[in-house]
Amino acid sequence: MDKKKFAIIGLGNIGKRHAKHIIANPFAELVSVCDIQENKMDMDELKGVKKYNDPSLFFAQCDADVVNICTPNYLHHHHTIEALQHQKNVVCEKPMAMSVKQCDEMIQAANQNKRVIFVVKQNRYNEPVKQVKKLLEEQILGKIYFVNINCFWNRGMSYYNENDWRGKKSKDGGCLFTQFSHFVDILYYLFGEIADCRGVIQNMNHPDIEIEDTGAFIMHSKNGAIINFNFSTCSYEKNLEGAITIIAENGSVKIGGQYLNTIEYQHIKNKILPQINIQSKANDYGQYQGSMSNHDKIIENVINHLNGQEQIMTNAFEGKKVIEMIEMMYNSVY
């Protein structure tokens, strides 16, 4: 299998995680990195890796097969298109972009330059999610009646103060873009598109930010299921829950834990899901934790796809679908 060269723009918390997994993969080589804050590139692991503090120079000079876009949300669109125009494939961190229009422009650039976009949605690799996906594909649960999604995390003001783009409407976008786009993706991945939606959002406990910190939505899937989607970043001191409960014709299942990392409940007709040995842990950023750390699997998927051995786990079309759903949810707020 051919070794692939990677480059990263954005060496914040998530960019460093990408670097770690690229360096650890025997079929990957990290050749260059870029961040406008040079101190973020001061990592022992980056010795010998070419460093840039000018994005334009980075894109023009980087000798890579793939550029990983790990910059703030509002820069994903611009940096992805610039990478594609320099004939690089792209791994784009979530969210894919800040609007469906931006997603369309990114897809157009990929097509014009005959390159591909991989969207980072690593929760698809969670073992409980994989088990439930198989149940649904094999129609073991029968008709889906009701789905309840709870995303109750903690993000204190120290989190928002750490980076000036966080909590800004034009740069962050809101909780559904930044914290909980993974849960919107799993909703789409397991149950398909939504047909209608009605919601309420509010800032309950973060007066110094421009976006909501709590919300609740009720919707129908195009397959007819009722879906309830609740979220908050106001959970006291630490993350409380990241869970999906499914009520269906032939059984009930709850994927729970803090990060969709365990099967908390199952009662399924003629079926018992096996016990799961969780290998991955949540992304730990010191003051807060994010979703499950499956970025090693993202890098593997990129390499395997570019070597003609695997389909893209989350392609640009699916990344766009998630943004469509997020826009529908925010537009439904009354």
N, C-alpha and C positions, 0 to 999 in steps of 0.2 A: 504494500500500500504506500502511495506517495505521501511524503511528509509535506505539510502545508505551513506556509508562513503567515503569521498573524501580526497585526498591529492594533494598538488600543488608543483611542482618544478619550480622555477623562479618567484620571487616576484617583477618584474619590473612593468611598467604601466599596462600591460595586465593581469599579474598574480594577481595584487591587485583587478582588476575588477572581475576576476573569484572568488576570495575569497569573495568579497562583495555579489555576487549573490548566492554562495553556502551557506553562513551564513544566507541569507534572506529566503532561501527555507526551509519550515517546514519538508520536506522529505529528507533533506540533512544534513550531519554533516561534518564539516571540522576538521579532526583529526591531520593532520601534514602538515608542509610546509618545504621547503628547498630552500636556496639561499646561494651561496658562499660569498656574501656580507651580513653579519649579520644585518647591520643597516636597510636593506630593509624589515626585518621582524619585525621592531619596530612599530607595529600598535596596537592601543587599541583593535581593533576587534579580534586580534590574542591571546588575553589573554586566557590561558588554552589550547592553541593549541601547540602540540609538535613541536619544531623547530630544524632543522638540517642545518649545513653548509658543510656537507660532503655528496655528492650525493650517493655514494656507501652505506653508512650507512643508509641513508634515504630509499633507495629502499629495503634494507635488513630488516629493522625494521618496516616500516610503515604499520599500520593495516588499510588498506583502500580497498574498492571495486574498486575504480577508482582513477587513477593518472592523473592530468591535467598537460600537458607538455606546459609550458609557457616560456621556455628558448629561447635564440636566434636561428635563423633559422638553423644554421649549427649543432645544438645539438639535433634537433627534432628526427632524425633517431636513434641516439645512446640512448637517454633517453627513447624513445618509446619502443625500443627492450628490454632495461633493465627492464622497468616496466612490460612488457608482460612476460618476463622470470621469474619474481617474482609473476606471476599469478594475475596481476592487469589488469583490463580494462583501456583503455587510451582515454582521450580527448586530441587531438593534435591540438594546435593552428596552424594557417596558417603560412607559407606553410606547407603542410604535410611533405615534405622533400626537398632536394636540387637536386634530380634526380629521374628518373623513377626507376633506379636500387635500390636506397635506399627504395623507396615505395614498390617494390617487396619484399625486405628483411623484411620490417615491416609487410606486409601482411602475409608472410610465418611464421613469429614469432607468429602472432596472431592466425593463424590456428593451429600451433603446440601446443600452450598453451591453445587453446579453449577459447580465450578471444576476445573482439571486440575493434575496433578503431573507435572513433567518431572524425571527422575532423570539425574544427570550420569554418563554412561559414555562419555567422549570417545574411548576407544580404538576404539570401533566405527567411527570416522572414519579410522583409520589406513589408508593405501592398501593395504598388504599384507593387512590383515584384510578389506577390501572385496573384494579380488581372490579370496581364498580363500572368502569367503561366496558369491560368484558361482559359483565352481567347485562348491560343495556344493549350491546351489540348482538348478544345471543338471545335477547328478548326474554330472559329468564324472569325478570320482574313483571312482565306484562305491561299493561297500561299504567302510565305514570299519572297519579292523581294530584300530588302536592309535593312541592320542594321548598324547604326552608333553609336559607343561608344566613349564618351569623358570622360577622367579622368584628370582633371586639378586641381592639388593640390599644396600646398606650403610646402616645406621642406627646411628650411634655414640651414646654416652650424651649427647652434646651435643644431639642431636635430641630425646631424651626429656626432658632438663632444660629445654629451651626453653619448654615448656608443661606445666603441672602435670597436665593430663588424660591426656597421652600415657603409655602403659605401664600405666595403671590399668585393671584388668579391667572395672569397672563403667562406666567413661567412654570407654575406647578400644575394648575388646572383643577385641582380638587382631589379629594380622597379616592374617588373612583379611578382617577388616572394614576395616582402615586402609590397609595397603600394597597388598594383593593382591586386593581385591574386584573391581578391573578385570579381573583374569585369570579370576576365577570368572565374571564377566559374559561374557567372550569365550568361555569354555567353554560356557556356556548358549546364547549367541548363535549359535555355530557348530554345536554338537552336541546341543543340547536338554538335557532334564533327566537327572539321574543316577538310577539304579535302586537302587544299593547302594554302600556305601563302608566302608573300613577305614583307619584312619590312626594316626600317631604324631606327637606334638609335644613339643618340649622347649625350655627356655631354656638355650642353650649358652654365651652370652657377654655377657648383660646381667643381672647378679645383682640390680640395683636396681629392676627392673621386675616387674610382677605377671603378665605374659603371656609366651607363647612367643616365640622368635625364629627357630625352625626347625621344619619339619614335612614329612612325606611321606604321601601318600594314594594308595591304589589303589582304583579304582571301575569300575563298568560304566555306560555310558550306557543309556538306555531303548531305544536302537537296537542295543544289543549290543556296542558297541566297548569295549575295555579302555582305561582312562584312568589315567595316572600323573601326579600333581600334586605337585611338589616346590617348597619355598620356603625362603628364609632371608634374614634381614637382617644376616647376619654376614660378608658378602663383604668381603674385606680392602680398606679405605680407600675403595672406590668401587663403584658398581653394576657387576655382571658381565654379567648376561644376563636378558632377558625374552623367552622363546621358546616356540613351539608347533611340535612335529613331528607330522606326520600320515602314517601308513602305511596305504595303502588299496589296493583292488583294482586300480585303474588308474593308480596313481602314488604318489609320495612328495613331500611339501612340508615345508619348514621356514621358518616366520616367525621371524626372529631379531633380532639387535641387542640393545640393552639395554632397548628399550621396544616390542617388536613392530613395529619400524620398517623392516624390510628383508626381502626374500625371500632367505634364505641358501642354500637348496637347492631345486631343483625337477627332477623327472623324471616327466613326466606323459604318458600315452598320447595322441598326436596333439595336443599342446597345449604352447605355450610362453608363460608369463606375461611381459608386457612389463616392461622395466626401469622402476624407479620413481624419480622425481625428488622426493625428500623436501623438502617446503617447511616443515613444522612441526618444531620442536625440542622436546626434553623440557622440562617445567616445571623451572626452575632456581631453587632456593631458597637458593643460596649454599653452605651446608654440606652440602646433599644435593640430589639430583634425583628428580623423580617421573615420572609417566607423560607421554605426549605432550601437547603444548599445543594441543589442538583446541577450546578453550573458545569461540573465535570461531564455530565451527560449531554449538555448543550454542545460543548466543544467536540465531544465524540461524534455527535450527530452531524455537525458541520463537516468534519473530516471525512466521515463515511459517505456523506452525500456527494461531496466534491470528488470522491473516488468512485462514484457510481454504485455504491453499495447500499444506500438507504434513502428513503424519502425524507423530506424536511419535516421535522416534528411539528413546527408551527411556522407556516409560510406567511408571506405578506398579505395574501387574501384573508387568512384567518386573523391576522393582526388587525387588519382593517375592520373586519366584522366586530371585533371587540370594541373598537372605537365607535362604530355605528351604534352599538348597544349602549355605550356610555353616554353618547350624545342623546339618544332617545330617553335615557333615564333622567339626565339633567333637564332636558326640555319638557319632561312630564311634571316637573315640580310645580306645585300650586301654592 
